[in-house]
Amino acid sequence: MTKILNHKTFKDERGSFTPVELDKVSLSIDKWHQTNISINPKIHTFRGMHYQVKSPQNKYVKVIQGKIIDFFYDLKTQEVKTYELGDQNAIFVPNSQAHGYLTLEPNTIVVYLTDAPYDPESERSIPWSTIPEITDKLTRDILDPKMMLTDLVISEKDLLGK
C-alpha cells in the first residue's frame, strides 16, 4: 500500500528548511544512487510515464515547491493510481510502476531519489494518452474544459512513447 509522506517544513524570514529523514520511512532501500531535480516553470507540464527494463528504479519523490498529480501505472496489472502532492509531501514509487506527474502550479520543483542509475538504453516511456484512466482523470478532474490536451507541456519522447 502506498502512502503519502509528510515532511514538516520550517519557515522563517530566511526562507524554509525541510529535513527528509529517510531512515524513519520504512523503505527497503540499502543505498540511493542518484538525486534528480526537476524544475517546471509552466503549469500543466507532464513528465512520464517512465520506467527502466534492465535496471528498474525505485524512486522517492518529494515536491519542494508547487503541486503535482502523481501517476503510478502498474506494469503487471495495468492498474493506475493517482496522488495529489504538495510541498509538504513525498511518496515512494516501487520499481514495478511506470511513473509520471502533471504540475498543477507554475514553478513547481520536484526532487527524487533513485536506487539505480539512469540507463538510457533501458528507459521506456508509455504515452499517457494510451492509458484511459490518466486521460479520463486529466479531462474530467484537472484541466480546464476549454484547454486542449495538446496544450500540455510535454516532451516528444513522452508524447510518443519509446
Backbone hydrogen bonds, N-H to C=O, Kabsch-Sander energy under -0.5 kcal/mol:
donor,donor_aa,acceptor,acceptor_aa,energy
5,L,90,A,-3.3
7,H,88,Q,-3.0
8,K,6,N,-0.5
10,F,17,F,-3.0
11,K,9,T,-0.5
12,D,15,G,-2.3
15,G,12,D,-1.4
17,F,10,F,-2.1
21,E,19,P,-0.7
22,L,20,V,-1.3
24,K,21,E,-1.5
25,V,22,L,-1.4
27,L,25,V,-2.1
30,D,28,S,-0.5
33,H,114,T,-2.8
34,Q,114,T,-2.0
36,N,112,Y,-3.0
38,S,110,V,-3.4
39,I,37,I,-0.6
40,N,38,S,-0.5
40,N,108,T,-2.7
44,H,103,T,-1.9
45,T,42,K,-0.6
46,F,44,H,-0.5
46,F,153,V,-3.0
47,R,45,T,-0.5
47,R,101,Y,-2.8
50,H,99,H,-2.9
51,Y,124,R,-1.8
53,V,122,S,-2.4
59,K,93,V,-2.5
60,Y,113,L,-2.0
61,V,59,K,-0.6
61,V,91,I,-3.0
62,K,111,V,-3.3
63,V,89,N,-1.9
64,I,62,K,-0.6
64,I,109,I,-2.7
65,Q,109,I,-1.6
68,I,85,L,-2.6
69,I,102,L,-2.2
70,D,68,I,-0.6
70,D,83,Y,-3.7
71,F,100,G,-3.5
72,F,81,K,-2.8
73,Y,98,A,-2.3
74,D,79,E,-2.9
75,L,96,S,-2.2
78,Q,74,D,-2.1
81,K,72,F,-2.1
83,Y,70,D,-2.1
85,L,68,I,-2.4
85,L,83,Y,-0.6
89,N,86,G,-2.0
90,A,5,L,-2.0
91,I,61,V,-2.5
93,V,59,K,-3.6
97,Q,94,P,-1.7
98,A,73,Y,-3.0
99,H,50,H,-2.4
100,G,71,F,-1.9
101,Y,47,R,-2.7
102,L,69,I,-2.2
103,T,45,T,-2.3
104,L,67,K,-3.1
105,E,67,K,-0.8
107,N,40,N,-0.6
107,N,41,P,-0.7
108,T,40,N,-1.8
108,T,105,E,-0.6
109,I,65,Q,-2.4
110,V,38,S,-2.6
111,V,62,K,-3.0
112,Y,36,N,-2.5
113,L,60,Y,-2.1
114,T,34,Q,-2.5
115,D,58,N,-1.4
122,S,119,D,-1.1
123,E,119,D,-1.4
124,R,51,Y,-3.2
126,I,49,M,-2.4
128,W,158,D,-0.5
130,T,127,P,-1.9
131,I,128,W,-1.8
134,I,131,I,-1.1
135,T,131,I,-2.0
136,D,132,P,-3.0
137,K,133,E,-1.9
138,L,134,I,-2.6
139,T,135,T,-2.4
140,R,136,D,-2.9
141,D,137,K,-2.1
142,I,137,K,-1.0
142,I,138,L,-0.8
143,L,138,L,-2.7
147,M,144,D,-2.0
151,D,148,M,-2.2
152,L,149,L,-1.4
153,V,44,H,-2.3
154,I,152,L,-0.8
159,L,155,S,-2.1
160,L,156,E,-2.6
161,G,157,K,-2.1
162,K,125,S,-2.2
